[in-house]
Amino acid sequence: MDIDLGLLGAHLREHEVSPQSAMEVERAGYGTLWLDASPPADLAFAEKLLDATTRLVVGTSVVNVWTADAETVAASYHRIVARHPSRFLLGVGVGHREVHAEWASPYDTLVSYLDQLALAGVPAERVVLAALGPRMMGLARDRTAGVIPCMVTPEHTRRAREVLGAGKLLLPGHFALAEPDVERARAVARAAPPGKALQVTNYASNLRRLGFTDEDLSGTGSDRVIDALLAHGDPADLARGLTAHLDAGADHVGVYPLGDDPIATLRAVSDAVLAIRPE
């Protein structure tokens, strides 16, 4: 692949990022900014972030097959890469059954969506899937550049690499908070995803495959599952929690920043990780 995603990515929703803060993310040492939460098919905001930066890659995490038609997404892809070659990656996923009334045959729907993108000239090596389970991982291996899973642990990353094999992108996302007080960190995590996402079927099923119990997943989560999904503590703890994915076979780790100031969290994480694992 001719895209340099860097060691670290920053996962931000549209209300958390602006062209100006994207420049801050770039200066903080992040290789990629992942635009979260089902961006619309025109991908106009992703293009604004690219316009404001010079080397930062922008990816979608993820375009939702139920809400963004493939023809429009493909046209948007071509428009963006014509202006910003080697700086855009298209993440695609099927969302969650709790949200989408259209939910039916998610695997077949995603296969059809990939077919439409391919017919419209979107290269497979510029597409990644939001895949969690083995079947979706296999589809990503066979039809795309790789996967961008979230709400996962380093053990999931290890298993994913076994399914994907060498040469496919493995880009897990992990929550992070620069908070040395463990109880405060857990409270923040329980008040937002990951704690508030434990009842989402896709995530819960995947966590059960990893050995977490119904007791772990009840309410906003046991200490065990929260600590597995959240890197927190002093800088060394933060760095260890995130680089564990790299040690397990990831090519890059995306950071979901928690706290009142996500950009400040991203700076703290970058400082911590790059101090022990310079690119």
Secondary structure, 3 states (H helix, E strand, C coil): CCCCCCCEEEEECHHHCCHHHHHHHHHCCCCEEEEECCCCCCCHHHHHHHHHCCCCEEEEECEECCCCCHHHHHHHHHHHHHHCCCCEEEEEECCCCCCCCCCCCHHHHHHHHHHHHHHCCCCHHHEEECCCCHHHHHHHHHHCCEECCCCCCHHHHHHHHHHHCCCCEECCEEEEECCCCHHHHHHHHHCCCCHHHCCCHHHHHHHHHCCCCHHHHCCCCCHHHHHHHEEECCHHHHHHHHHHHHHCCCCCEEEEECCCCHHHHHHHHHHHHHHHCCC
